[in-house]
């Protein structure tokens, strides 16, 4: 097993969880060249990964289809011993179909799964996503399941070092999906429980800055600092690793915590951990409401509560 290609062009959290496969493959085949296909914007997660040889980057935002064809052309120049497609959609199935490899693997729900030499059922609610991914390679010689893992450069560690001068917690209030996001009032309520001696870092993307500022304005805590847009994803993970606790939604920061085994409290609003995206950290807490007839209302969340009340979030006890 000399050349291996992993395909995961979905969101940040999906790429983070896919790093478990990188760990497993490298442990079993330490001399193997591992290449990775991901969407433009997520490359910072793996650009300094010690076990990743090459990144193939697909720009989905502009000229999506023509960029896919160019990407496939690049991949076809290589001959891979193994191609592992972690997605169920036509586009990545096309990547696998066109790749030159005698060993292609993926989920049976992909419309081009006929090209796979091994198909695995993708069943939501049965296992954690990392175990679903591992099922695609679990028959390889000497292979063992590994948790996701991210690596930091010396520069990244040095950048967050000054932020660790006192005990701190991190809070990541933002989410792409509104119904995955704990309401602002609940974050303010949570801050009331944090001692004044503890620093609070509000982290996220640049677009989360306004949300975090609203939370800060509702709070009287003397040590709140907004870091949205000031840290990269891996720098955020390097900071979270040393927090007293990290408070997150069912979103990418949850998986950052898992990838560095950081303590984490995860709020599940409209979604449920049984979908397979719960925390993997040794010290983890899940906060959610009791049974509701309308929950979960969807796998990914919505821009607003379909029923208008959003009780799955407002009734979470802080």
N, C-alpha and C positions, 0 to 999 in steps of 0.2 A: 504494500500500500504506500505509494510514493506521492501521488498528487490527489488532493481531495478538495471538492468545492461544496460549500454550504450556501444555500440560497435563503435569505430572509429579508425581504424588502418592505416589511410592514413598519410599525411604529417603534419608537425608542425602546419601550418595555420589551417588545418581542425580540429585538436584537440582544438586549441584555440577557434575557432568558436563554437565548441560543448560545451564549458563551459557555454554558454547561457542556454542550457538544464539543466545543473546541477543547475544553479540558479533558474530556473522555478520550477523544481521538488522539490528542497529544500524548496522554499517558500510555495508551496502547501502542501508538506508532510515533515515537519521539522524533524520528528522522523525517516524517512525512511533511510535505509542503501543503499547508492548509490555506486555501483562498476563500474569500467571502464576498457574496453579492448583497449589497444593501442599498437603500434609497439615499439620495443626496440629502444631507443634513444630519445623518446619523453616523457619518464616518469618524467623527471625533471619538466615539466610543472605542473604536478598534485600531485607530491609526498608530498607536504605540503598543499594541498588544504583542507580547514577545513570541506568541505561537502562530500569529497570522502573517503569511507571506505577502499576499497581495489583496487589495480591496478593489472590487468592481463596483462602480457607483452609478446608479440609475437615477437620473433627474426626471422625476415624475411631474413636476409642476409646469414645465414648458416643453412643448414638442415631445410629449410622453411616448407616443408610439414610435416615432423616428429614433428617439434615444434608446428605446428598447431594442430596435433592430441593430443599431450600432453596438450596443452592449453584447447582443448575441453574437455578432461578428467577432468581437474581441475574444469571447469565451470559446468560440469554435476553433480558434487558432491553437488552443491547448488540447491536450488529451489527458483527461482525468481518470484515475482509477476508480473514483467514487464521486457521485453527485448526490447530495442530500437536499431535497427541496422541502422546506418547512411550511410551505403555504399551500392553500387549497384552491388557488385561483388560476385562471387560464394563462395569464401573463408569465407567471413563474413556471407554470407547467411547460410553456413554450421554451423557456430558457433550458429546462431539463431535457426536453425533446430534442433540441438542436445541439446540445452539448455532446462532444465526442467522448463517450464513456460507455464501458461495458457493464457498469454497475450503477444504475440509477434508482433512487428511492424517494418515496413521498407518500402522502396520504391518499387513500382511495377516493376521497371526495373531489380530488382535482380532475377536471374534465379531460385532461391529457394523461391520466394515470395509466393508460394502456402501455405507455413507454417505460414504466417502472419495472425493475426486476424484483423489487420488493415493495408491497403496498401495506400500509398499516391503517387501521380504522382510526379516525379522529372523532372521538366521542367526548363531547362536552359534559362534564359532571362526573367523570370517572377517575381521572388522575390530574395531578398538577401538570401544567404545560411542559415543564422540564422533563417529566416522565413520558409524556406523549412524544416529545422530540426524541428522547432516548430510544423509544420503541422502534425507531427507524434504523438503528444501528446495533441493537442489543445482541444480535447474533454474530457480530464480528469477533474475531479471536482476541482474547485478553481484554475485552472492553468492559468498563465499569462505569456506572452512573456517577456523575460529578455535578455538584451545584454550580450555578453561574458564578463567574469571577471576573472582576475588572482589575486592571493594573494601572499604576500611576507612575509618571516620570518624577525625577527628583525636583524638577521645576514646579510641578503641580503640588507636590507635598510642601515645598517651600512657600508657595503662594498662600496656602491656607494656614500655615503655621501660626502667624500672628492672631488669627481668629480663635485659636485654641488656648489663649492665655488664662481663661477662667472657665468654670463649668458652664455648659451651654446645652440648649436643645435646639433642634431644627424643626421648622414647620413648613410644609409645602402645600399651601391652600389651593393651588390652581389645578385645573384639569381641562382637557380638550372638551369633555362632555359635562354639561351642567349637572345632570342627575348623578354623576359620580362625585360631585364636589360638595363637601360639607359646607353649609351656609355660613356666611360671614359672621352672623351673630353667634354661631356655635364656636367658631375660632376665637372670638372675643371672650366667650365664656371659658374656653379652655385656658386662655392666657391668664385669666383670674386665678387659676389653680397653680400657676407657676410662681415659685418664690422670687422675690425681688433680687435675690442674690444670684439668680441664674440668668445668663444672657439668652436672649431669644433671637435666632436668625430666621427670617422669613426668606425662603429660597424659591427659585423658579426661573422661568424664562422671562425675557424682557416684557412680554405681553402680560405677565402676572403682576407687574409692579403696581398698577393702579389698584388691583384687588388687595394686594398686601398693604398698600397705603390706607385703604378704607378700614382694614382690620386694625392697623396701628392707631388710627384716629378714634376708634371705638374703645381702645384699651388705655389703661393708665400705667401699664408696666414701664418702669424706668429704663429698661435695657433691651429695647427692641431695635434691631437693625435689619433693613431690607437689603438683600443681596441679589435680587432678581436681575439677571442679565450680567452680573459681575463675575460669575463663576461659570466655567464650562461644566458639562455633565460629569466628567470624571473628577474635576475639582470639587464639585458638589458632593460626590461620593466620598472623596478623601476627607471632606469635612464631616459628613454624616457618620463616618466610621468611628469618630471619637466623641460623638454627642452622648449626653446622658440618656436622651431619647429622641427619636425622630417621629413626628406626627405627619401622616400622609393620607391621601385618598387612595382609592383603587386606581393608581396611575403610575407613570414612569418612576417617580421618586421611590415608590414602594419597592420596585425591582432594583433600583440603585442600592437601597439598603440591603436587600437580599444578596446582592453581588459582592458586598464587602462585610457581610455578617454583622451589620449595624443593628442596634436595638431599635425596634420600630413598633409604633401603634398605628394600625391601619383602619381607616373608617370606610366601611362599605355601605353605601346608600342604596342606589337602585340595583346594583349588582351584588353578587354573592361570592364568597370564597370558593364555593363548590364548582364554579366555572373553571377553576384550575390556575388562578392567578393570585393566590394568597401569599403571605410572607413566608420566606424560607430561613430567616434569621433565627439563631438559637434563642434569642430573647425577643419574642414578638407577642403582640396583643391585637386581637381583632375586636373592633367595636361596631355593633350593628343593632338594629331593632329586632324584636321578636318576629314571629311569623306574621306575614301580611299576605292577603289574598292576591294583591297586585304586584308582589315582589318575588322574584326579579321580573322587571318589565322588558328587559332586553339584554343582550350580551354586551353591548358597548355603551349603553346609556343614550340619553336624548338631550336636546337643547332645552327642554322644559319637561316638567312632570306631565305625563299623558292625562292624569286625572286632576291636575291642578293643585293638589294639596302638598305634595312632596313630604309626606309624613315619614317616609323611609329615612330621611335625613334629619328633619326637625325633631323626631322622637328618639334620636340616639342620645343616650345619657352620657354626659361628660363627667 
